[in-house]
Amino acid sequence: MKLYFYLLSLVIFMAITPAMAKSTTCSDLPDQTALKTALTEARKTDNGGLNLDMWGTIVDRSGTVCAIAYTGESEDSQWPGSRIISAQKANTANAFSLKGLSLSTANLYSAVQPGGSLFGLQESNPVDINVAYKGKAKSFGTPSDPLVGARIGGVNVFGGGLALYNDAGDIVGALGVSGDTSCADHNIAWRTRGALNLDYVPGGVAADKSDTIIYDIKAGKSTGGFGHPTCGGKEDTIAASLSKVRAVAKSEEKK
């Protein structure tokens, strides 16, 4: 009888192990050092905006903040308010992307305007203010940032948030970037995600089936429903020249 229960337990364990292996946590994602390095290099490039320093946040699939970094000399070198915005953007891109469809925060802009198909979405998952404003400013953007390990929540609906996909095409979390124009934020986030090798995007609403920013607003309305306004600089021209998302190798595609 004991042998029977042992074998039964083993069968159950083997059956659930593959499902458990699909779950991703902060340990599966780039750490604070990797994020800071990639974000800093992306910010150094001309992104068409105001050439400002940035905040960046990574969350895992559960929405837990894994890492926060900034590109300036101190936590005061970037807009202070952009720290929470970067976390909001990461939360949003993660919360509204799936294994087969990635929606960047830039893709949500038009859909949430009055009369849009997702109007009201920005009110749906409020920021946890008890998490957002705790801790000392000197620790912001460091490995000991008080947001790390918590779920910030929040919905942001302009450029700078991108879901993260590994080389097997699995969604593993998201990246949020803030500190410049929203259009430049998107460009910086795009470059940062690429540098982290987490841009194996399976599908999106853009013409190339990615989650890139879409500049199709005419006479105040997006022709495709997922458009984003320009920001007055060269951001749209630069976005068109950014590298494409990576394709998952056929042998690695999941059924």
Phi, psi and omega in degrees: 000317179299320179297321180300312181293327177296314180294322178297317179296320180296318179297316180297317180299315181294329182288324184268345182301315178302320180294320179295325183294338181284339181289132180246143179233183180301331181294341180268358186246163179302143179276183184298322180295315180296319178297313182299318180297311182294318181295318181295317179294321179294322180292329181293335181283151177293117181248006172086358184259228185264000179060047181256161176285162195230158166252147175221141180226140172244134172240155175272185186295337178278353183091004178286133178290125182258323184201145175225139180214162173226165186255347183277189182285332180211178180292347181263004182276348179244163174305121181304323182291343183283346177299309180291325178297319178299322178291321176300315181298318178297316180299318182294311181299324177289316187292332185241028172236152181232175178304323184257354183213118179257129174244116174283162177297330177296327180291344185268347189306302185291323184295337182262001177287158178309127183091352180282164185291340180240025180304130182101348182302323184293348178261001194277331184226080187295153175296141173279103185292336178290334176273319189297325189246017179271162175088172180266142184301330182297338180267354181295135178077011178250172177301338180258021176307133183296346176284335183298129180091355180247167175252114186279327184074201178094150177231127178237138190234039168219172193306146175131354179244130183222136173290153181250131180232131180278181186287356173263000180084011179274139174282128187238003181146209181202164179239137174235136182229136180209148176148352181229200171296155181297331178289318176292323177304317179300314181299318180292318177298319180300313180292322179295314179300319178297318180294333179273000179059040179233040182242038176273066187286124184282335183180155179201185185267355178286165182300328179270013178067025177250187178254028180291162178292142184243118178258084182228023180279121179230134182053037176081006182224140178285128181290334180253353177094353182232025185281164181228140179289156172287166186242009174096350179249212180262014187302321182291322178294318180293320180302322181292339182261357182292154180297151179284160176292155181281152177261142177285133178299142183304323182290344183258352183294137180270140177280000000 
